Amino acid sequence: MNGTHLPGALKRWILVLACLAAPHFAHAACTSTPAMPYLQTMNNMAVAVNLAVGSTIPGTVRYYTFSGKCATVPPYVYAGAPIISCYYGSGTEVMPGVYSTGVAGVGIRLRNAAGQPMTNAVGVNCDTRAANLGYVNPDMSYSVTASIEFVKTGPISAGSLDPAQTRFGFGVYKGSVDGGLGGTSNYIGFSGSATPREIACNASYPPVVNLPPISASALAVQGTANSTPFTIQLTCNGTALVGMTLDAGGSTPVRSAPNGIFGIDNAGSAGMASGAGVQIVNAAGTAPVPLQVRNEMGNIAANVPATYRFAARYVALGGMPTPGTVSSSMVFTLDYR
């Protein structure tokens, strides 16, 4: 049977260091938990030299959820009012939805929970209702989620992130001070130095992992079966802290990201099995490897191969599986700090 396909390639990376600013707090009609401005330290960011302009820098995505309650302040702060984000920085929109940071070649982008970026969002009076973060609830409470990521915008040069440029604000549309989430300092802002360091890494992996056959009835009884080990080996010309994100490739669905389970390509179609999947687990088979999240792989030494060990196994998805071919594809993304 076909197993898990693992594409990968030689990657060259630039290391960018960043940390977070710490502006002052304020009070407003809308409370916020956690308090605004939200402070989070950004560790080292890795930028591939061959990463396409406009691409998210691997390992830099951060998710934020804010909740609280607003007081009704007509005419704009009311139940059902949209909550938006604007670019509060002093920089410019260098490409749609991406704003300057003070470092050449590095931009910043904010997305709502649906993945929509904030375009044409410059200024505290912007109108990003088309990509709003959510709405004030009937009881005047709210809960919104957004993500911030750094983006490659061109050749990267050494420099410092400008805290006056790297700010996104949050509030009720046209709500002014009364609609700011947590106060007049209702923003996320970054600062720090950016010191590029080129690092070249090469990943080797099995193109296919073949799982031994198993009967549908045996899998239904056992739940999981035929754990098959595989490794991904990585060699870099410099030291780095490595992260790895696993996800589905091609037409393979993800059946359970927390449990590391992929579905079957075209399950139930002619010759293909159904009611089963492929689960990625640690080498010992004692824990699943979660999908679509960064897995910390530890430090790698310069010019010393690091071997990351996993296993793939069949997993029953409930009921009696339908016999047939099991084929799933997996992609992995490496990031370095």
Helices and strands as residue ranges (DSSP letters): E 4-5, E 11-16, E 19-20, E 45-48, E 62-69, E 82-87, E 93-95, E 98-100, E 106-112, G 129-131, E 134-135, E 141-152, E 159-161, E 167-172, H 176-179, E 187-194, E 198-204, H 216-222, E 224-236, E 240-248, E 254-256, E 261-262, E 276-282, E 294-300, E 306-316, E 328-336
